[in-house]
Amino acid sequence: MIDPEFWSDEEIGRWNYATRLFYIGLWNFADDNGRFKSSSALLRSQIFPYDARINIEKLKTELGNKVQWYEENGLQYGWIRNFSRYQRIDRPTESKLPAPPEEEEPPPEVDPHDDLPF
């Protein structure tokens, strides 16, 4: 479910359309703890399967305040911050993915008026 607060979040409002769609797409592939595998090739195939022009690395950078990116045993993962605040899971299952390291301070914001990521 996309929470109605998504549409009025000022940070999200400064993102371009591709970044917003990417963020929504991540929610589709996150487990019950908000974790997901995050290699750029995998995310492109899941969220933008028909558009090779999308710059996934740039999109990942733009989501820095909303998603924590991390690596474990050479594999890339992401964790949607505040996932449990906006998702109600009736029968949660334990994540099979490693937990993110202790939550870090979000990186500084990226200029949302940069060129589109494609």
C-alpha positions in Angstrom: 0.0 0.0 0.0 1.2 3.5 -0.8 0.5 5.6 2.3 -1.4 8.9 1.5 1.4 10.8 3.3 3.7 9.8 0.4 2.1 12.4 -1.8 2.5 15.3 0.7 6.1 14.4 1.9 8.2 17.5 1.0 11.4 15.5 0.4 9.6 13.2 -2.0 7.9 16.1 -3.6 11.3 17.5 -4.7 12.2 14.2 -6.5 11.7 13.8 -10.2 9.1 11.3 -11.5 11.6 8.5 -12.1 12.9 8.7 -8.5 9.3 8.6 -7.1 8.5 5.6 -9.2 11.7 3.8 -8.2 10.9 4.4 -4.5 7.4 3.0 -4.9 8.9 0.0 -6.8 11.2 -0.8 -3.9 8.2 -1.2 -1.6 7.0 -4.0 -3.9 10.2 -6.0 -3.6 10.9 -5.4 0.1 10.3 -8.2 2.6 8.2 -7.8 5.8 11.1 -5.9 7.5 11.6 -3.5 4.6 14.8 -5.3 3.3 15.6 -6.2 -0.3 18.4 -7.2 -2.6 19.7 -4.1 -4.2 22.1 -4.9 -7.1 21.5 -2.3 -9.8 20.9 -5.0 -12.5 18.3 -6.7 -10.3 16.5 -3.5 -9.4 16.4 -2.4 -13.1 15.0 -5.8 -14.1 12.3 -5.6 -11.4 11.3 -2.0 -11.6 12.3 -0.7 -15.0 12.4 -3.9 -17.1 11.8 -2.1 -20.4 14.0 1.0 -20.0 17.8 0.3 -20.1 18.4 4.1 -20.0 17.5 4.4 -16.4 20.5 5.2 -14.2 19.8 3.1 -11.1 23.0 4.2 -9.3 21.8 7.8 -9.5 18.3 6.9 -8.3 19.9 5.0 -5.4 21.8 8.1 -4.4 18.7 10.3 -4.5 16.9 8.0 -2.1 19.7 8.2 0.4 17.5 9.8 3.2 14.8 7.2 2.8 16.7 4.0 2.1 19.9 2.6 3.8 22.1 0.9 1.3 24.6 -1.7 2.7 26.7 -4.7 1.7 27.1 -8.1 3.4 29.4 -10.8 2.1 29.9 -9.1 -1.2 26.1 -8.7 -1.9 24.2 -5.5 -2.0 21.1 -4.8 0.1 18.7 -2.0 0.9 16.5 -1.3 3.9 13.6 1.2 3.6 13.7 3.4 6.7 10.4 3.7 8.5 9.0 0.7 6.5 7.1 -0.7 9.6 5.6 2.7 10.3 3.7 2.7 7.0 3.1 -1.0 6.4 0.8 -3.2 8.4 1.9 -6.8 8.1 -0.8 -9.3 9.2 1.4 -12.3 9.4 5.0 -11.1 9.4 7.7 -13.6 8.4 11.3 -13.4 9.6 13.6 -11.8 7.0 16.0 -14.1 5.1 18.2 -11.1 4.3 20.9 -9.8 6.7 20.0 -6.8 8.8 21.5 -3.5 8.0 24.3 -2.2 10.1 23.4 0.1 12.9 21.3 2.9 11.3 23.6 5.6 10.0 23.0 9.3 9.7 21.3 9.9 6.3 23.7 11.4 3.7 23.1 15.0 2.5 20.4 15.5 0.0 21.1 15.3 -3.7 20.0 18.3 -5.8 16.6 17.2 -7.1 16.8 19.5 -10.0 19.7 17.6 -11.6 19.1 16.0 -15.0 16.7 13.1 -15.0 18.4 9.8 -14.3 18.0 8.6 -17.9 
